[in-house]
């Protein structure tokens, strides 16, 4: 009979909380250890009784943690850093954004995991998880993580700014912008090459000029101008 995994989660932050909740929804066995509330003796005891140790702490803290507690390496050790390759540890990164609210089982099951080429598969690193997994070279992880941050975090910052100004300056509620936000995501997923619209695509220079004038004191004016330059360069590349 196949041995059921027994996970040990190191950490108590957002990712650790979400992943522990996912394991709970899957009815998988796990313990969670945090340096802020648990003793070193507890860590030793937990590590003896687990099959997999998951490092869900900050990227900068992982190597130092392992160096000070090398006994953990007796088990299958997996870190969740999307950018780093760490000697002695396997890697898997959930390609998802995590909020302060926990998700339902279907949402967690839909998350793809990104693994390093040449290493074990997801069935070895995270046994009994039903998720899909993809592999990339370890040397490509910084690029992968940078693109992920750009696509997710930078777009979120833009939308946060738009929502703030909608509310502060236009007295418009979140419900007013929800349809365009949802449709933008749908268009990107269904037709990524044709999802862009607006004055840049139309070449409407008068409207663009008006935008820049009204945004003279806006923190994001430079971002708008930067996107104008990037769009122009993109058009030049496409015409070659």
Helices and strands as residue ranges (DSSP letters): E 6-10, H 14-25, E 29-33, H 40-48, E 52-55, H 59-68, G 70-74, E 76-79, E 90-94, H 105-109, E 113-116, H 122-125, E 133-136, G 138-140, H 141-149, I 150-154, H 155-170, H 174-190, G 192-194, H 199-202, H 205-214, H 221-239
